[in-house]
Amino acid sequence: MNRKTLVKIGGVSGIVLGVVQLAGIIMHGSIPVDLAEGLAFVENHPAWALTHILLITSYLVIISFYVGFRASFDEEVDLPALEIGANLTLVGAILGAVHFIIHFALYPYFAAKYQGLQGSANGENVLTFYMSVHHYAHLLNRCSLFLLMIVACIFALSMLRVRYYKRWIGILGTVSSLVTIVAVAISEIFLPRSTGDIVFAIALLPTIVWIVAVGISMLKLPLPQPLTQAG
């Protein structure tokens, strides 16, 4: 596959990724901290399967986005950090996809089991198992987010070293990714889970805007002509 095709696929992927991530976050909502309420939330969610299919797909699209993004930089531009970022993308995307696969595959099962066993000792066992799985899935999500925000920061900083990407997009990506990392760290350490989820969603919005802006910019790049590095 030639460079022009990779970049165009990456550009389309960026726009799709931003839209799907935003839709998925809105559709998913925040799972209540209380275990029984959390399972009731899953049981009564109007589009649990569709929401998670969208979110799982978005993590696959992340890979094509960054592959195209990496290809958009000049071969002559010596930016080894981009290679590190490209490798971290795969790890972060897999962790994020597994997190939502757990939501998709196991949570409805727990909810259905608890519905039939509520108030019994076996019902409490279901809650305990759900709690363990939920903590594990949450850890996967935060690890994925941390890695992908590092990747976003690496690529955004690299944008500032070339002329063919607008400077404000690079600055937006750098600032938004760092703000997201700090916001998530603060929410995990100092804030209750329900409040932390809201902070996380708000902090992620500028990064989503950055991804869409990058996708649009990639589609406008004058490839396959050689790109020029900032002097």
N, C-alpha and C positions, 0 to 999 in steps of 0.2 A: 504494500500500500504506500503510495507516494505521500510526500509531506503535505501537499495541498489538501488531499483528501482527509488526512489525519486532523489537520487544523480545522477544517470545515465540520467534521464530525464532532470534534471537541467543542466548537462554538455552539452547535445545535444542542449538544449535551449539556452545556452550561445553562442555557436558557430553560431546557426541560427540567434540569436538576433544581434550579431555583423555584420554578413553579410547583413542581411535585413536592419538594421539601416544605414549602409554605403551606400548600394544601394539606399535606400529611400532618403537620404540626397542629393546624387548626382543627382538622377532623379527629385527631387522636384525643386531645384534651389531656387533663392531668388526672392520673389515677389517684384516688384518695389514699391517704397514708394508712387509715384504719383497714385492717386486713379484710374483714367481712364487707365493708363498704367498697373496698377495691374490687372484690370479686363480683359484687352486685353491679358495679360500674361496667365491668367487662360483660356481664350477662345481659345488661340492658343497652349496651352500645349499639346504635343503629347501623353502623358500617364497620365493625371491627375487622372483618376479613379484608374488605376493600382497602381500608386505611393502611393495613400492614403490607398488603401486596404493593401498594404505591411506595411505601417507605423502604421496603426491601429492594424494590427496583431502583429507587433513587441511589442506593449505595453501590449498585452495579454501574449506574450512569456516572458516578463520581470517578470511576476508573477511566472511562472513555474521555471524560472532560479533562483530566489531568494529563492523559497521554497526548491528546491534541494540544493542550496548553504547552507542554514540554516541547512538542514539535514546532511550535510557533517561534521559538527562540532561534537565533542564528546558530548554525553549527560552529561558527568561528567564535561565538561568545563562550568564554571559559567560565562556566558557572557550575562547579561541582556540587554546590548545594542543591541544585535542581535535581541531580541524580538521587541524592539522599531523599529529597521530598517525594520524588516519583516512587521510590521503594516504600516509603512510609505510607503512601496513599493506599497501596494494596492491603497492608496490615490494618490500617484504620477502617477501610471499607468493609473488610471481612468481619471485623469485630462489631461494627455497626449493624451489618446485615444479620449476624448471629443474634444480636440483642433483639431485633424485631422478629426474627424467626421464632425465638422463645416466646415472645408475646403472642404471636400468631398461632403457634402450635399448642402451647401448654396452658395459657391462661383461660381460654374458653373451657378446656377440659376440667381445670380446677374449679371454675365457676359452676359448671354443671354438677360436678361431684358434691360440692359444698351445698348446693341447693337441695340435694336429696338427703344430706346427712347433717344439716344445720341443727345445732343444739346437742348433738351426740359427741361421744369421745372421738369417733372417727372423723367427725366434722372438724374438731380441733386439730386432729392430725393433718387434715387437708390444709388448714390455715397455716400450720407450722411449715409444711413442705412448700406451700406457696410463698411464704415469707422468705425462705432460704433461696428459692429460685429467683424471686423478685430482686433480692439484694445482689445476687450474682449477675442478673441481667443489667441492673443499674450500673454495676461496676464496669461491665463491658461497654455500656453506652458512654460512660465518662472517659474511659481509656480511648475509645474510638474518637470521641470529640476532641480530646487533648491532642492526639496524633494528627487529626485532620486540620486542626487550627494551627499547629506547627507547620504543616504543609502549606496552608494558605498564606501564612506569614512569609515563608521562604519564597514562594512564587511572587507574592506581592512586592517584596523587597527587590526581587530580580527584575520586576517590571520597571523599577525606578532607574535601572542601569541601561535601559534601551530607549530609543526615541519613538519607536512605532507603537507604544502603548501610552495612552494619556496618563500624565503624572498623577492626577487626582484619583485615578482608579487604583494605582499602586499604593498611594497613601491610605485610601479607604480600606483596602485589603489588609494592610499592615496594622492599622489602628483597630479595625473591627475584630481581627483574629486575636490580637493581644487582649482587647477588652473582654472578649468572650471567655478566654482562658481565666482571666482574673475574676470575672463575674461568677463563673462556675465554681472556682475555688472558694470564693467568699460564701456562695450559697451552700456549698457542701459542708463548710466548716461552721458557719455562724447562723444560717437561716434554717427554719423548719422546712421539711421536704416540699410541702405545698407551695410555700412562698418561693423556694428555690427553683421550682419548675417554671414559675412565671418569670422570674429573673432570667433564667436560661433562655426561654423562648424570646424574650425581648432583646437580650444581648445577641442572639443569633441572627436577628433580622438584618442588621447592616452587612453581615457576611453574605447572606443570601442575595442582597442587592449587588454586592461586589461580584459574586459568581455570575449573575445575569449580565452585568456590565462587561465582564471579561468575555463572556460568550458572544455578546453582540460585537465587541471589538475584534474578536478572532474572525468572525464572519466578514469583517470589513478589511482585514489585512490584505495588502496587495501581493499575495503569493501567486505563482511560485518565484517571483523576482526576489533576488537576494535582499534581505533586510539589513539595515545599517545600525551599528552600535553607536550609542551616545558617546561623543568624544569629550 
